[in-house]
């Protein structure tokens, strides 16, 4: 690996680490209903990214060619900064899915650390979403879905 490639890789991992900290902080501040929505969105994004020809380039521009990383995490982080909670949830799910695949096979200790943090958040969200939900929580989900569908 050339010195320039090492600098680029180090810069990228530093950026991912900073963004991961931000994602963890946002998820930690989420209420139960937001965590449930995030768990569902994350499952969808993980499945979609895994089905892509190059999962680490999921949601990147079509003419990007082969690269070590794509636009998915940038797009996800842009959405994380949104004031709209639904857009924010979609952004976190996208960021986690793309960063998971980007760090999956890297041998660098920083990349492994980021990957473990992503797995931890994913596991916590899955465990949270697998727990039995109360009747009131299910009714809130139905009302939210109706509001989204009708726009009221």
N, C-alpha and C positions, 0 to 999 in steps of 0.2 A: 504494500500500500504506500503510495507516494505521500510526502509530507502534506501536500495540499488536500488529498483525500482524507487524511487523518484530521486535519483542521476542520474540514467540512463535516465529517462524522461527529467530531466532538461538539461542534456548534449545534448540530441537529439534536444530539442527545441532551444537550443543555436546554435547548428550547423545549423539547418534549417533557423534560423533568419539571421545568417551570410551569408549563401548561397543565401537567398532571397534578401539581400542587393546587392550582386554581380549580380544577375539576373536582378534586377531593373536597375542597372547602365548600364549593357550591352544593355538592351532593350531601355533605354533612349537615348543611343548613335546611335541607328539604324536609317538608312535612310528609306524613304517611301517604297521602294521595299522590303527591308529586313523585315519591319513591316508587309507588306502584306503576305510574305512567312511565317512569324512566326504565323500570325493569322490562316492561312490555316493549318499549321502543328499542332498548338495547338488544333484546332477543331478535327483533326484526332486523336491525342493522347488522348484527353478527351473522345472521343467516344470509342476508343479501351480500355482505362482503365476502363470506366464504364461498359463495357461488360465483363470484367474479373471477375472470381469468387470472388476474393479478390482484389478490385481496388487499395488498398494501397500497394499491393504486385506486381503490374503490372511491368513486365520486370525483375522480380526477378528470381533467379534460381528455377528450378522445385522442388527440394528436400528441399526447405526451411521450409516447414511445417508452422504452425501458428506462426507469429511473429507480434510485434506491428509495425514494419517497415521492408521494404525489401531493395533491391539493386537499385531500380529505380532512386532514387534521386542521389545516388552515381554515377551511370552510366550517368545520365543526366548532372551532374556537370562536370564529366570528359569530356564530349562532349562540354560543354560550354567553356572550356579552350582551345579548338582546334583553330588552326589558319585558318582552312577551314570554311568559313562563312555558308555553307550549313549544315555542321556537327554541328556547333554552334547553328543554328536555331533549328535543330532537338533535340539537347540537352536541350535547354531552354524549348521547348514544352514538352518534356518528364518530365523534372524536375517539371514544373508547374502542369502537370496532376497528377503526383504521389503525390506531396506535397499537392495538393488540397484534394485528397481523404484521405491522412494521417491525415490531420488536420480537416477534415470535422466534426467529432463528438467529438473532444476533448473539454473539458470544461475549460482548463487552459487558462488564459488571454493571455499568450504569443502565444499559439497555435491559439487562436481566432484572434489575431493581424496578424499573418502570413497568416491565411486563408483570412482575409479581404484584405490584400495586394495582394494576388493571384487573388482574385475576381476583384479587381480594375484593375490590369494589363490585365486580360482576357477581362473585359468590354471595356477597352480602345482599345485593339486590335480588338475586334469585331466591335466596332463603326467605327474604322478606315477602316476595311475591307469592311464594309457595304456601305461606301460612294461611290458615282459614280466615276469610274475611267476614266481618259482621254484616248483618242485614243492612244496617245504615250505610256502611261503606259501599256495598253493592248498589244500593239505591242512589248514592251520590255519583257513582260511575255511570249509571243509566241516565241520570239527569244531565251530566256533563256531556255524554254522547249525544243526547237530544239537542242540547244547546249548540253543539258543534255542527250537527247535521242541519238544523233549522236556521242557525245564525242568530237566535234570540237568547 
